[in-house]
Structure formats: C-alpha cells, structure tokens
Amino acid sequence: MKTEALQKQNKIDLEPFYQALEDEPRLLEEAFETLLEMVNSEPESVKKLALLIKKDFHELYKEIAELCKSDEDKGNAPSCCGGL
C-alpha cells in the first residue's frame, strides 16, 4: 500500500506548479524565501547550498559577490555618501 502511494507521488505533474512560478513573480519570490528559511536553519545545509550556487549557478554567484562588494564599498564611504 505504501509503495503505491509513493509511486503516485512520483507521478505528480509539477509542470503547472512551475508554470505558476514563471507566470507570477511573487509566487517565485515566496518559494525562494521559504526554501532559504528552511536551509538557513541548518548550518550544514547553508554550506551545501552556497557550494551548489558557486559551482553550478555561476552567474548567480557572481551577482551575489558583486552585491557583497558594493555593500563593502558603502561601508568605507563617509556617512554623507551612503556609508555607515
């Protein structure tokens, strides 16, 4: 009985879910937030996700690195110029 239930779960068509994420940017954002909250609660998972992004999603990694770099630059500027 459990095997049949698992087989049915494996046959679920996820295409409508993926299409909804593509069609509705807010749903995609919420899905990412949920995933990141789940990962963030497990330190080992954080490291695995970071390595996955660095290895397999290089454009995303470069964008994150650029954001971090610009945040560091702001920290060195006088407060009148946006630094802290």
C-alpha positions as CSV (number, residue, x, y, z in Angstrom):
1,M,0.0,0.0,0.0
2,K,2.8,2.5,0.9
3,T,4.6,1.6,-2.3
4,E,1.5,2.5,-4.4
5,A,1.2,5.9,-2.6
6,L,4.9,6.7,-3.2
7,Q,4.5,5.7,-6.9
8,K,1.5,8.1,-7.2
9,Q,3.5,10.9,-5.6
10,N,6.4,10.3,-8.0
11,K,3.9,10.7,-11.0
12,I,2.6,14.1,-9.9
13,D,2.8,16.5,-12.8
14,L,4.7,19.5,-11.4
15,E,4.5,21.4,-14.7
16,P,1.5,23.5,-13.6
17,F,3.4,24.5,-10.4
18,Y,6.5,25.5,-12.4
19,Q,4.3,27.4,-14.8
20,A,2.6,29.3,-12.0
21,L,6.1,30.3,-10.6
22,E,7.1,31.6,-14.0
23,D,3.8,33.5,-14.5
24,E,3.6,35.0,-11.1
25,P,6.9,36.6,-9.9
26,R,5.6,37.0,-6.3
27,L,5.0,33.2,-6.0
28,L,8.5,32.6,-7.2
29,E,9.9,35.0,-4.6
30,E,7.8,33.4,-1.8
31,A,9.0,29.9,-2.9
32,F,12.6,31.1,-2.7
33,E,12.0,32.8,0.7
34,T,10.5,29.6,2.0
35,L,13.4,27.4,0.7
36,L,16.0,29.8,2.1
37,E,14.3,29.9,5.5
38,M,14.4,26.1,5.6
39,V,18.1,25.9,4.5
40,N,19.1,28.7,6.9
41,S,18.0,26.8,9.9
42,E,20.6,24.1,9.2
43,P,24.2,25.3,9.1
44,E,25.4,22.3,7.1
45,S,22.7,23.0,4.5
46,V,23.8,26.6,4.2
47,K,27.3,25.5,3.2
48,K,25.9,22.9,0.8
49,L,23.7,25.5,-0.9
50,A,26.5,28.0,-1.1
51,L,28.8,25.5,-2.7
52,L,26.0,24.5,-5.1
53,I,25.4,28.1,-6.1
54,K,29.2,28.7,-6.6
55,K,29.7,25.5,-8.6
56,D,26.5,25.2,-10.7
57,F,25.0,28.6,-10.8
58,H,28.0,30.8,-11.5
59,E,26.0,33.8,-12.8
60,L,24.0,33.9,-9.6
61,Y,27.2,33.5,-7.6
62,K,28.8,36.5,-9.5
63,E,25.8,38.6,-8.8
64,I,25.9,37.8,-5.1
65,A,29.6,38.6,-4.9
66,E,29.0,41.9,-6.7
67,L,26.3,42.8,-4.2
68,C,28.6,42.0,-1.3
69,K,31.4,44.0,-2.9
70,S,29.2,47.1,-3.3
71,D,28.0,46.7,0.3
72,E,31.6,46.7,1.5
73,D,32.3,49.8,-0.6
74,K,29.5,51.6,1.1
75,G,30.9,50.8,4.5
76,N,34.1,52.7,3.7
77,A,32.4,55.9,2.5
78,P,31.6,58.8,4.8
79,S,28.0,58.8,6.2
80,C,27.1,61.7,3.9
81,C,27.8,59.5,0.9
82,G,25.7,56.5,2.0
83,G,28.3,54.8,4.2
84,L,27.7,53.9,7.8
